[in-house]
Amino acid sequence: MTAASTDGSVAGRPLDGSPLVSVAELATALDSAHPPVLLDIRWQLGGPPGAGEFAAGHLPGAQYVDLDAELAAAPGAAGRHPLPDPEVFGAAVRRAGVSADRPVVVYDAGPATSAARAWWLLRWAGHRDVRVLDGGLAAWRAAGLPESTGQTPAPVGDFEPVPGQLPTLDAGQAAALARTGLLLDARAGERYRGEVEPIDPRAGHIPGAVSAPTTENLGPDGRFLPAAALAERFRSLGLGDREADEVGVYCGSGVTAAHELLALTVAGFGAALYPGSWSEWSADPENPAATGHQPG
């Protein structure tokens, strides 16, 4: 496991409060003298880039960031969404206006499954104030707030990534954690159980991992459950009083696992991300695959 943050914060937690921001809080902040940088991270697995949807309507002042091209390296041996080259990532977020001393808010269409990737990457790269819009664009629209079309270039920011500020796992460390700690599988239950596998080489899960679908982090309104409810959920999955270095998360390719890490942070816990996730694990025939309802 890589070293955790050295600034005294809990892994994955903003230094000055919740990692989430409500629509009302964001609307107020955007009207202030020092508004946050606003990043649109709309993305769908197997779908077209979100740039077209962004151009048709987005939060005022937002800048679009392409998850596949700018928040991940090219697919390969390290999985479908490896961590991005820091220089490529840094150039993308600076182009979008991200500076070291200015708050950032990220959002997507609603569930935060892709916005959480940007939240985690910015924190991993050393940004100290990043939040996710709870409920995303869907919540903004439900509140009847205005949108913009097209895109106005942002003033270039000055943020320089310093990778490694949040802990990560490689395949061997993930396997060990599944035996000695708690490794959460953030994919849908049917993928964990090996009943279906729509995209990766093999079906199943890492032996010893526990099923924890990200959909169960949200309420019917698409917003995150309250912190106490999330804490109870994770304790019921075996979290207990484990320290952050005893807990890891993976998914299909390391994207929605960030959503699980966001929920854990809301609940007051820390954990490490396995960036390669099942896409890397299942591509290696030497790695075992377990199936069924219980941890293999």
Backbone as numpy.savetxt, mean C-alpha at the origin, in Angstrom:
# Nx Ny Nz CAx CAy CAz Cx Cy Cz
15.37 -9.48 7.30 14.52 -8.29 7.30 15.40 -7.05 7.30
15.05 -6.07 6.49 15.84 -4.85 6.48 15.58 -4.04 7.73
16.44 -3.10 7.99 16.32 -2.30 9.20 15.06 -1.45 9.16
14.45 -1.28 10.31 13.27 -0.41 10.41 13.73 1.04 10.48
12.73 1.93 10.48 13.02 3.36 10.56 13.82 3.66 11.83
14.74 4.62 11.70 15.57 5.00 12.84 15.11 6.30 13.49
13.92 6.81 13.09 13.48 8.09 13.63 12.61 7.98 14.87
12.44 6.74 15.38 11.68 6.55 16.58 10.21 6.26 16.35
9.75 6.29 15.10 8.34 6.04 14.83 8.08 4.54 14.72
6.81 4.17 14.90 6.42 2.79 14.64 6.48 2.56 13.14
6.95 1.38 12.73 7.09 1.10 11.30 5.79 1.38 10.58
5.83 2.24 9.56 4.68 2.51 8.74 3.76 3.58 9.26
4.00 4.17 10.40 3.07 5.13 10.98 3.59 6.56 10.79
2.77 7.48 10.27 3.22 8.88 10.20 3.62 9.38 11.58
4.53 10.32 11.62 5.07 10.77 12.89 4.08 11.62 13.68
3.07 12.18 13.00 2.22 13.14 13.70 0.74 12.81 13.56
0.38 11.53 13.55 -1.03 11.19 13.55 -1.38 10.04 12.66
-2.69 9.94 12.37 -3.22 8.83 11.59 -2.69 8.85 10.16
-2.54 7.68 9.53 -2.16 7.64 8.12 -3.33 7.93 7.19
-4.53 8.12 7.76 -5.72 8.41 6.96 -6.14 9.86 7.13
-6.78 10.41 6.10 -7.37 11.73 6.17 -8.78 11.63 5.62
-9.74 12.27 6.26 -11.12 12.24 5.79 -11.33 13.25 4.67
-12.45 13.10 3.96 -12.80 14.06 2.91 -12.89 15.47 3.48
-13.57 15.61 4.62 -13.73 16.94 5.21 -12.38 17.55 5.60
-11.52 16.73 6.19 -10.19 17.23 6.58 -9.38 17.65 5.36
-9.46 16.85 4.28 -8.70 17.18 3.09 -9.23 18.44 2.43
-10.56 18.58 2.35 -11.14 19.78 1.75 -10.67 21.03 2.48
-10.62 20.96 3.80 -10.13 22.09 4.60 -8.66 22.37 4.31
-7.86 21.29 4.25 -6.43 21.46 4.00 -6.15 22.04 2.62
-6.93 21.63 1.63 -6.72 22.14 0.27 -7.08 23.61 0.17
-7.92 24.12 1.06 -8.29 25.53 1.06 -7.35 26.39 1.91
-6.37 25.74 2.54 -5.47 26.47 3.43 -4.34 27.14 2.66
-3.54 27.90 3.39 -2.40 28.59 2.76 -1.29 27.63 2.36
-1.28 26.44 2.98 -0.23 25.46 2.68 -0.88 24.09 2.41
-1.49 23.94 1.25 -2.18 22.68 0.93 -1.18 21.55 0.71
-1.63 20.31 0.94 -0.75 19.17 0.66 -0.61 18.91 -0.83
0.43 18.24 -1.20 0.54 17.69 -2.56 -0.46 16.55 -2.66
-1.17 16.48 -3.77 -2.24 15.51 -3.93 -1.92 14.62 -5.12
-1.81 13.30 -4.86 -1.44 12.34 -5.91 -2.58 11.38 -6.18
-2.92 11.22 -7.44 -3.97 10.30 -7.90 -3.28 9.02 -8.35
-3.63 7.88 -7.70 -2.95 6.61 -7.97 -3.96 5.58 -8.50
-4.90 6.01 -9.32 -5.88 5.06 -9.81 -5.22 4.00 -10.70
-5.62 2.74 -10.46 -4.99 1.59 -11.13 -5.88 0.38 -10.94
-5.91 -0.49 -11.95 -6.65 -1.76 -11.85 -5.78 -2.88 -12.37
-5.76 -4.00 -11.66 -5.01 -5.17 -12.10 -5.54 -5.62 -13.45
-4.67 -5.65 -14.45 -5.07 -6.09 -15.78 -5.81 -5.06 -16.58
-6.06 -3.89 -16.00 -6.80 -2.85 -16.70 -5.86 -1.84 -17.34
-6.42 -0.88 -18.08 -5.58 0.17 -18.67 -5.07 1.10 -17.59
-4.00 1.85 -17.86 -3.53 2.84 -16.88 -4.64 3.81 -16.51
-4.54 4.38 -15.32 -5.60 5.27 -14.85 -5.55 6.68 -15.40
-4.64 6.95 -16.34 -4.49 8.31 -16.85 -5.76 8.81 -17.53
-6.46 7.93 -18.24 -7.68 8.33 -18.92 -8.77 8.73 -17.93
-8.93 7.93 -16.88 -9.91 8.27 -15.85 -9.52 9.56 -15.15
-8.23 9.74 -14.91 -7.76 10.96 -14.28 -8.12 12.18 -15.12
-7.88 12.12 -16.43 -8.16 13.26 -17.30 -9.64 13.61 -17.31
-10.50 12.59 -17.13 -11.94 12.82 -17.16 -12.46 13.46 -15.88
-11.71 13.34 -14.79 -12.15 13.94 -13.54 -11.29 13.52 -12.37
-10.82 14.50 -11.60 -9.96 14.21 -10.45 -10.09 15.32 -9.42
-9.53 15.08 -8.24 -9.56 16.10 -7.21 -8.76 17.33 -7.68
-9.26 18.52 -7.40 -8.56 19.73 -7.85 -7.12 19.79 -7.37
-6.22 20.04 -8.32 -4.81 20.16 -7.99 -4.05 18.86 -7.97
-4.73 17.73 -8.16 -4.05 16.43 -8.10 -3.15 16.21 -9.31
-2.15 15.39 -9.10 -1.25 14.96 -10.17 -1.34 13.44 -10.28
-1.39 12.93 -11.50 -1.49 11.48 -11.72 -0.12 10.83 -11.67
-0.03 9.69 -10.97 1.19 8.89 -10.92 0.84 7.47 -11.37
1.59 6.96 -12.32 1.33 5.65 -12.92 1.96 4.55 -12.06
1.14 3.70 -11.50 1.65 2.66 -10.60 2.60 1.71 -11.32
2.19 1.21 -12.48 3.03 0.23 -13.18 4.36 0.81 -13.63
4.36 2.05 -14.12 5.56 2.63 -14.70 6.42 3.37 -13.70
5.81 3.93 -12.63 6.55 4.82 -11.74 6.63 4.35 -10.29
5.73 3.44 -9.91 5.74 2.92 -8.53 6.17 1.47 -8.48
6.72 0.97 -9.57 7.23 -0.40 -9.63 8.28 -0.50 -10.72
9.21 -1.42 -10.55 10.15 -1.74 -11.62 9.48 -2.72 -12.58
10.16 -3.04 -13.67 9.60 -3.95 -14.66 9.42 -5.35 -14.07
8.37 -6.06 -14.46 8.18 -7.44 -13.97 9.38 -8.31 -14.33
9.64 -9.29 -13.47 10.76 -10.19 -13.72 10.91 -11.19 -12.61
12.12 -11.59 -12.34 12.38 -12.62 -11.33 11.95 -12.17 -9.94
11.91 -10.86 -9.70 11.53 -10.34 -8.39 10.03 -10.14 -8.25
9.25 -10.59 -9.24 7.80 -10.49 -9.16 7.20 -9.54 -10.18
5.87 -9.38 -10.09 5.15 -8.54 -11.06 5.27 -7.05 -10.78
5.48 -6.67 -9.53 5.63 -5.26 -9.18 6.80 -5.10 -8.21
8.03 -5.32 -8.67 9.17 -5.12 -7.77 9.25 -3.66 -7.31
9.96 -3.43 -6.24 10.16 -2.05 -5.80 10.82 -1.25 -6.93
10.41 0.00 -7.09 10.94 0.79 -8.21 12.39 1.20 -8.00
13.04 1.50 -9.11 14.36 2.12 -9.03 14.18 3.47 -8.32
14.96 3.73 -7.27 14.78 4.98 -6.52 14.88 6.23 -7.39
15.73 6.21 -8.41 15.86 7.40 -9.27 14.61 7.61 -10.10
14.03 6.52 -10.62 12.79 6.63 -11.40 11.65 7.10 -10.50
11.54 6.49 -9.32 10.50 6.86 -8.38 10.66 8.31 -7.94
11.88 8.70 -7.60 12.12 10.06 -7.16 11.77 11.08 -8.22
12.15 10.82 -9.47 11.84 11.74 -10.56 10.34 11.87 -10.75
9.61 10.75 -10.61 8.16 10.77 -10.80 7.47 11.61 -9.74
7.85 11.42 -8.48 7.15 12.16 -7.42 7.60 13.62 -7.37
8.84 13.90 -7.74 9.24 15.31 -7.83 8.47 16.01 -8.94
8.31 15.34 -10.08 7.52 15.90 -11.18 6.10 16.21 -10.72
5.59 15.38 -9.79 4.24 15.59 -9.27 4.20 16.61 -8.14
5.35 17.19 -7.80 5.37 18.26 -6.81 5.76 17.87 -5.40
6.20 16.63 -5.19 6.51 16.17 -3.83 7.83 16.76 -3.35
7.77 17.41 -2.21 8.95 17.95 -1.54 9.05 17.36 -0.15
10.22 17.39 0.40 10.47 16.75 1.70 9.69 17.40 2.82
9.46 18.71 2.74 8.84 19.43 3.85 7.37 19.74 3.63
6.74 19.10 2.65 5.33 19.39 2.35 4.51 18.10 2.49
3.38 18.15 3.21 2.55 16.95 3.35 2.07 16.43 2.00
1.85 15.12 1.95 1.35 14.47 0.74 0.09 13.69 1.10
-0.92 13.78 0.24 -2.12 12.94 0.36 -2.27 12.16 -0.94
-2.47 10.86 -0.82 -2.64 10.00 -1.99 -4.05 9.42 -1.97
-4.60 9.17 -3.16 -5.93 8.58 -3.24 -6.05 7.75 -4.50
-7.07 6.89 -4.54 -7.41 6.16 -5.75 -8.92 6.20 -5.92
-9.50 5.26 -6.65 -10.93 5.30 -6.93 -11.76 5.15 -5.66
-11.21 4.48 -4.63 -11.98 4.33 -3.41 -11.35 3.45 -2.35
-11.05 2.19 -2.66 -10.67 1.26 -1.58 -9.25 1.42 -1.06
-8.44 2.26 -1.70 -7.06 2.54 -1.27 -6.09 1.40 -1.57
-6.49 0.43 -2.37 -5.59 -0.69 -2.65 -4.37 -0.27 -3.46
-4.50 0.72 -4.32 -3.33 1.22 -5.04 -2.75 2.47 -4.38
-3.59 3.30 -3.78 -3.07 4.47 -3.07 -2.13 4.05 -1.95
-2.44 2.93 -1.31 -1.58 2.47 -0.22 -0.18 2.14 -0.69
-0.04 1.71 -1.96 1.29 1.44 -2.51 2.13 2.73 -2.50
1.52 3.84 -2.94 2.25 5.11 -2.95 2.55 5.57 -1.53
1.58 5.41 -0.63 1.80 5.77 0.78 3.00 5.01 1.34
3.02 3.69 1.13 4.10 2.88 1.69 5.43 3.24 1.04
5.45 3.40 -0.28 6.71 3.70 -0.96 7.31 5.03 -0.50
6.46 6.03 -0.36 6.98 7.32 0.09 7.54 7.22 1.51
6.86 6.49 2.39 7.39 6.29 3.74 8.67 5.46 3.71
8.70 4.40 2.88 9.89 3.57 2.72 11.06 4.40 2.23
10.76 5.39 1.40 11.80 6.24 0.83 12.14 7.44 1.70
11.49 7.56 2.88 11.89 8.56 3.84 11.00 9.77 3.99
9.88 9.86 3.27 9.00 11.01 3.47 8.27 10.84 4.81
8.18 11.94 5.57 7.70 11.85 6.95 6.22 12.19 7.12
5.54 12.64 6.07 4.15 13.07 6.24 3.33 12.70 5.01
2.82 11.48 5.01 2.04 10.97 3.89 0.76 10.37 4.44
-0.37 10.71 3.84 -1.64 10.15 4.27 -2.45 9.67 3.06
-3.43 8.84 3.36 -4.31 8.27 2.34 -5.71 8.82 2.56
-6.37 9.26 1.47 -7.75 9.74 1.57 -8.66 8.56 1.81
-9.29 8.53 2.97 -10.17 7.43 3.35 -11.44 7.46 2.48
-11.66 6.40 1.73 -12.80 6.35 0.81 -12.48 6.83 -0.58
-11.35 7.49 -0.77 -10.87 7.88 -2.08 -11.81 8.79 -2.86
-11.70 8.71 -4.17 -12.49 9.55 -5.05 -13.98 9.31 -4.85
-14.36 8.07 -4.57 -15.78 7.76 -4.37 -16.35 8.57 -3.21
-15.60 8.69 -2.12 -16.06 9.45 -0.97 -16.10 10.94 -1.28
-15.12 11.42 -2.04 -15.10 12.83 -2.43 -16.35 13.16 -3.26
-16.66 12.29 -4.22 -17.83 12.52 -5.07 -19.12 12.41 -4.26
-19.16 11.46 -3.33 -20.36 11.29 -2.51 -20.64 12.55 -1.68
-19.60 13.29 -1.35 -19.76 14.53 -0.59 -20.14 15.71 -1.47
-20.21 15.48 -2.79 -20.61 16.53 -3.71 -19.56 17.60 -3.92
-18.29 17.27 -3.71 -17.22 18.25 -3.84 -16.74 18.37 -5.28
-16.15 19.49 -5.64 -15.80 19.74 -7.05 -14.64 18.88 -7.54
-14.60 18.70 -8.85 -13.51 18.00 -9.52 -12.95 18.87 -10.63
-11.77 18.49 -11.10 -11.13 19.15 -12.23 -10.94 18.15 -13.35
-10.71 18.65 -14.56 -10.37 17.79 -15.69 -9.04 18.26 -16.26
-8.46 17.40 -17.12 -7.15 17.73 -17.65 -6.10 17.69 -16.57
-4.97 18.34 -16.81 -3.92 18.38 -15.80 -3.07 19.62 -15.97
-2.85 20.31 -14.87 -1.95 21.46 -14.83 -0.65 21.02 -14.19
0.48 21.16 -14.86 1.76 20.72 -14.25 1.99 21.37 -12.89
2.56 20.59 -12.00 2.86 21.10 -10.66 4.27 21.67 -10.62
4.54 22.61 -9.71 5.92 23.03 -9.49 6.76 21.82 -9.08
7.92 21.67 -9.63 8.75 20.50 -9.36 9.17 20.48 -7.89
9.04 19.32 -7.26 9.41 19.18 -5.87 10.88 18.86 -5.70
11.29 18.69 -4.42 12.71 18.45 -4.13 12.97 17.14 -3.39
11.95 16.26 -3.29 12.11 15.06 -2.49 13.13 14.10 -3.10
14.10 13.69 -2.29 15.12 12.73 -2.73 14.93 11.44 -1.92
14.56 10.34 -2.56 14.33 9.09 -1.83 15.59 8.60 -1.12
15.36 8.10 0.09 16.40 7.40 0.84 15.80 6.03 1.17
15.95 5.06 0.28 15.26 3.77 0.44 15.64 3.05 1.72
14.70 2.21 2.18 14.98 1.34 3.31 14.50 1.85 4.64
13.65 2.88 4.65 13.19 3.43 5.92 12.05 2.62 6.56
11.50 1.67 5.84 10.54 0.71 6.38 11.05 -0.70 6.10
10.70 -1.67 6.93 11.24 -3.02 6.78 10.61 -3.80 5.65
11.44 -4.60 4.99 10.99 -5.50 3.93 11.53 -6.91 4.18
10.94 -7.87 3.49 11.33 -9.27 3.57 11.71 -9.78 2.19
12.68 -10.69 2.14 12.88 -11.46 0.92 12.16 -12.80 1.09
12.26 -13.67 0.09 11.50 -14.93 0.13 11.89 -15.79 1.33
13.19 -15.88 1.60 13.63 -16.70 2.72 13.16 -16.15 4.05
13.19 -14.85 4.19 12.73 -14.24 5.44 11.22 -14.40 5.61
10.47 -14.31 4.50 9.02 -14.52 4.57 8.72 -15.94 5.01
9.43 -16.91 4.46 9.22 -18.31 4.83 9.52 -18.54 6.30
10.61 -17.94 6.78 10.97 -18.10 8.19 9.94 -17.45 9.10
9.44 -16.27 8.71 8.47 -15.57 9.52 7.16 -16.36 9.61
6.81 -17.05 8.53 5.59 -17.88 8.55 5.70 -19.00 9.57
6.92 -19.40 9.89 7.13 -20.47 10.87 7.27 -19.93 12.29
7.91 -18.78 12.43 8.27 -18.31 13.76 7.46 -17.11 14.25
6.79 -16.41 13.34 6.01 -15.23 13.69 4.63 -15.30 13.07
4.23 -14.25 12.41 2.93 -14.18 11.75 3.12 -13.58 10.36
2.79 -14.37 9.33 2.84 -13.90 7.95 1.43 -13.86 7.42
0.94 -12.66 7.09 -0.43 -12.47 6.62 -0.47 -12.46 5.10
-1.42 -13.18 4.54 -1.67 -13.22 3.10 -2.86 -12.31 2.81
-2.63 -11.21 2.11 -3.65 -10.19 1.92 -4.56 -10.43 0.73
-4.36 -11.52 -0.01 -5.18 -11.80 -1.19 -6.58 -12.29 -0.81
-7.44 -12.39 -1.81 -8.76 -12.96 -1.58 -8.63 -14.39 -1.06
-9.59 -14.80 -0.25 -9.52 -16.13 0.37 -9.42 -17.26 -0.62
-10.11 -17.16 -1.77 -10.07 -18.26 -2.73 -8.69 -18.42 -3.37
-7.95 -17.32 -3.46 -6.58 -17.43 -3.97 -5.67 -18.04 -2.91
-5.83 -17.61 -1.68 -5.06 -18.19 -0.59 -5.28 -19.70 -0.52
-6.53 -20.13 -0.63 -6.85 -21.55 -0.51 -6.43 -22.35 -1.74
-6.06 -21.68 -2.80 -5.63 -22.37 -4.01 -6.78 -22.81 -4.90
-7.96 -22.27 -4.69 -9.13 -22.65 -5.50 -9.06 -22.03 -6.88
-8.48 -20.84 -6.97 -8.29 -20.15 -8.25 -6.93 -19.46 -8.22
-6.36 -19.24 -9.39 -5.16 -18.42 -9.51 -5.17 -17.78 -10.89
-5.67 -16.54 -10.97 -5.90 -15.92 -12.27 -4.66 -15.38 -12.97
-3.54 -15.24 -12.25 -2.43 -14.52 -12.89 -1.04 -15.09 -12.58
-0.84 -15.68 -11.43 0.50 -16.14 -11.05 0.72 -17.61 -11.42
2.00 -18.08 -11.42 2.32 -19.40 -11.97 1.65 -20.58 -11.28
1.45 -20.49 -9.95 0.86 -21.61 -9.21 -0.16 -21.09 -8.22
-1.09 -21.95 -7.84 -2.09 -21.59 -6.85 -1.61 -21.98 -5.46
-2.22 -21.36 -4.44 -1.91 -21.71 -3.06 -1.33 -20.54 -2.29
-0.64 -20.86 -1.19 -0.06 -19.83 -0.34 1.26 -20.30 0.24
2.00 -19.38 0.82 3.26 -19.71 1.48 2.93 -20.55 2.72
3.53 -21.71 2.87 3.23 -22.56 4.03 3.38 -21.81 5.35
2.35 -21.89 6.17 2.35 -21.23 7.46 1.70 -19.86 7.46
1.46 -19.28 6.27 0.84 -17.95 6.20 -0.63 -18.05 6.60
-1.17 -16.94 7.08 -2.55 -16.85 7.54 -3.34 -15.95 6.58
-4.52 -16.40 6.18 -5.36 -15.63 5.27 -5.92 -14.39 5.96
-5.74 -13.22 5.32 -6.22 -11.95 5.87 -6.59 -11.03 4.72
-7.69 -11.30 4.00 -8.05 -10.50 2.82 -8.21 -9.02 3.14
-7.68 -8.18 2.27 -7.75 -6.74 2.50 -9.19 -6.24 2.49
-10.09 -6.91 1.80 -11.48 -6.45 1.76 -12.09 -6.36 3.15
-11.57 -7.15 4.09 -12.12 -7.15 5.44 -11.59 -6.01 6.31
-10.73 -5.17 5.71 -10.27 -3.97 6.42 -11.25 -2.81 6.28
-12.23 -2.96 5.37 -13.12 -1.87 5.03 -14.54 -2.15 5.47
-15.29 -1.08 5.72 -16.70 -1.19 6.00 -17.51 -1.14 4.72
-18.83 -1.25 4.81 -19.69 -1.22 3.63 -19.59 0.08 2.84
-19.15 1.16 3.50 -19.03 2.45 2.82 -17.71 2.62 2.09
-16.85 1.58 2.11 -15.57 1.66 1.43 -14.49 2.35 2.23
-14.81 2.76 3.44 -13.80 3.38 4.30 -13.23 2.34 5.27
-12.06 2.67 5.83 -11.44 1.74 6.77 -12.28 1.61 8.03
-12.28 0.42 8.59 -12.94 0.20 9.87 -12.25 1.04 10.94
-12.94 1.33 12.04 -12.29 2.05 13.13 -11.06 1.30 13.65
-10.15 2.04 14.23 -8.89 1.45 14.71 -9.14 0.28 15.65
-10.09 0.42 16.57 -10.35 -0.66 17.53 -10.84 -1.92 16.83
-11.69 -1.77 15.82 -12.19 -2.93 15.08 -11.07 -3.59 14.29
-10.20 -2.79 13.70 -9.06 -3.36 12.97 -8.11 -4.08 13.92
-7.87 -3.49 15.08 -7.00 -4.13 16.06 -7.57 -5.48 16.48
-8.86 -5.55 16.70 -9.50 -6.81 17.07 -9.39 -7.81 15.94
-9.56 -7.35 14.71 -9.42 -8.26 13.57 -8.03 -8.89 13.54
-7.01 -8.08 13.65 -5.65 -8.60 13.56 -5.28 -9.46 14.76
-5.78 -9.11 15.93 -5.53 -9.99 17.08 -6.17 -11.36 16.87
-7.36 -11.38 16.27 -8.04 -12.66 16.02 -7.29 -13.51 15.01
-6.45 -12.88 14.20 -5.65 -13.62 13.21 -4.32 -14.10 13.80
-4.07 -13.77 15.06 -2.87 -14.26 15.71 -1.83 -13.20 16.02
-2.18 -11.93 15.82 -1.19 -10.89 16.05 -0.80 -10.80 17.52
-1.81 -10.81 18.41 -1.51 -10.75 19.83 -0.64 -9.57 20.19
0.41 -9.84 20.94 1.34 -8.79 21.36 2.65 -8.85 20.59
2.61 -9.40 19.39 3.84 -9.53 18.61 4.43 -8.16 18.28
5.75 -8.09 18.26 6.44 -6.89 17.85 6.42 -6.79 16.32
6.72 -5.59 15.80 6.68 -5.37 14.36 7.59 -6.33 13.59
8.74 -6.67 14.18 9.67 -7.54 13.45 9.25 -9.01 13.47
8.10 -9.30 14.07 7.57 -10.66 14.07 6.37 -10.80 13.13
6.06 -9.75 12.39 4.87 -9.75 11.54 5.26 -9.32 10.12
4.76 -10.05 9.13 4.99 -9.72 7.73 3.71 -9.84 6.94
3.70 -9.22 5.76 2.52 -9.23 4.89 2.96 -9.44 3.45
2.18 -10.24 2.72 2.39 -10.36 1.28 1.04 -10.45 0.59
1.05 -10.33 -0.74 -0.18 -10.45 -1.53 0.20 -11.11 -2.85
-0.38 -10.68 -3.96 -0.01 -11.23 -5.24 1.31 -10.68 -5.75
1.46 -9.36 -5.69 2.67 -8.75 -6.24 3.22 -7.62 -5.39
2.75 -7.48 -4.16 3.28 -6.45 -3.28 2.52 -5.15 -3.29
1.40 -5.07 -4.04 0.60 -3.84 -4.09 -0.44 -3.82 -2.99
-1.38 -4.77 -3.00 -2.43 -4.73 -1.99 -1.91 -5.10 -0.60
-0.74 -5.69 -0.51 -0.14 -5.92 0.81 0.08 -4.60 1.53
0.34 -3.52 0.77 0.49 -2.21 1.38 -0.81 -1.75 2.02
-1.95 -2.17 1.47 -3.25 -1.85 2.06 -3.36 -2.51 3.43
-2.88 -3.75 3.54 -2.88 -4.44 4.83 -1.97 -3.72 5.82
-0.82 -3.26 5.34 0.09 -2.53 6.21 -0.53 -1.20 6.66
-1.29 -0.57 5.76 -1.99 0.65 6.14 -3.01 0.37 7.23
-3.79 -0.71 7.07 -4.77 -1.08 8.10 -4.09 -1.41 9.42
-2.97 -2.12 9.36 -2.22 -2.43 10.58 -1.75 -1.16 11.27
-1.31 -0.19 10.48 -0.84 1.07 11.04 -1.99 1.83 11.71
-3.15 1.85 11.06 -4.32 2.48 11.67 -4.62 1.83 13.02
-4.45 0.50 13.07 -4.74 -0.25 14.30 -3.64 -0.13 15.35
-2.52 0.48 14.99 -1.45 0.68 15.96 -0.34 -0.34 15.92
-0.25 -1.11 14.81 0.76 -2.15 14.70 1.73 -1.85 13.56
2.89 -2.48 13.61 3.86 -2.40 12.54 4.09 -3.78 11.94
4.60 -3.82 10.72 4.89 -5.08 10.04 5.81 -4.81 8.86
6.38 -5.88 8.32 7.26 -5.79 7.15 6.52 -6.24 5.90
6.91 -5.70 4.77 6.34 -6.06 3.47 7.27 -7.03 2.74
6.68 -8.07 2.16 7.42 -8.94 1.25 7.11 -8.44 -0.16
7.97 -7.61 -0.76 7.64 -6.97 -2.04 7.40 -7.96 -3.18
8.18 -9.04 -3.26 8.00 -9.99 -4.35 6.69 -10.74 -4.27
6.23 -11.00 -3.04 4.95 -11.65 -2.76 4.76 -12.94 -3.56
3.50 -13.33 -3.76 3.23 -14.63 -4.37 3.74 -14.71 -5.81
3.80 -13.59 -6.51 4.27 -13.62 -7.90 5.73 -14.06 -7.97
6.53 -13.65 -7.00 7.92 -14.10 -6.95 8.00 -15.52 -6.39
7.32 -15.76 -5.28 7.38 -17.05 -4.61 6.95 -18.18 -5.53
5.82 -18.03 -6.18 5.25 -19.12 -6.98 6.02 -19.38 -8.27
6.83 -18.41 -8.70 7.61 -18.60 -9.92 8.83 -19.49 -9.71
9.21 -19.71 -8.46 10.36 -20.56 -8.14 9.87 -21.96 -7.79
10.14 -22.96 -8.65 9.62 -24.31 -8.39 10.16 -24.94 -7.11
11.22 -24.37 -6.56 11.77 -24.88 -5.31 10.94 -24.47 -4.09
10.11 -23.47 -4.26 9.29 -22.98 -3.15 8.01 -23.80 -3.04
7.69 -24.32 -1.86 6.46 -25.11 -1.70 5.21 -24.22 -1.72
4.10 -24.82 -2.11 2.82 -24.12 -2.12 1.81 -24.95 -1.31
1.20 -24.30 -0.33 0.19 -24.96 0.48 -1.20 -24.55 -0.02
-2.19 -25.38 0.22 -3.57 -25.08 -0.16 -4.50 -25.37 1.01
-5.75 -24.93 0.88 -6.74 -25.22 1.90 -6.98 -24.04 2.82
-7.87 -24.25 3.80 -8.30 -23.19 4.68 -7.27 -22.86 5.75
-6.52 -23.83 6.23 -5.60 -23.62 7.34 -4.20 -23.34 6.83
-3.39 -22.62 7.63 -1.99 -22.39 7.24 -1.29 -23.72 6.94
-0.64 -23.79 5.78 0.01 -25.02 5.38 1.30 -25.27 6.14
